[in-house]
């Protein structure tokens, strides 16, 4: 049975308070248990800026040193250490452009702007991923809560969490960290960081 709205709102407020309290700049860090990455069925952006047909994709595996050399410190903290931005501080929260939100680590397309909505939580929110294979769901019991973490299926980067209080047609709210994303405008192929 679904949680009553009051209980769900208490969890959301609790999560916002935890992120605000534990944030060291714009992100709070928790220990991330690495999950093994495997080939998966997913989609990529083609050279003309559209989505490919579903295909077998290989994972992107790098050492922490390689990720640190590639990513800005705040992006590393979120993607590779499962950090959480403080609410209302992410660079893509108010982005209104049309295009794809891709993983900031490996540029895998994750969400389209048409599925973005204003959730009022302070983090970019989407009701549906571009392809179910591109986003991996993992149980998360950190901070005394029971949630579903979402990760990039190609590089294992932490994106945020998914909740069951979103709009139709999915009723899902993929609550993401801006630092985990880059934006690719329609008709282009080059990601723009927040």
Secondary structure, 3 states (H helix, E strand, C coil): CCCCHHHHHHHHHHHHHHHHHHCCCCEECCCCCCCCCCCEEECCECCCCCECCCEEECCCCCCHHHHHHHCCHHHHHHHHHCCEECCCCCCCCCCCCCEEEEECCCCCEEEEHHHEECCCCCCEEECCCCCHHHEEEEEECHHHCCEEEEEECCCCCEEEEEECCCCCCCCCEEEECHHHEEEEECCCCCCEEC
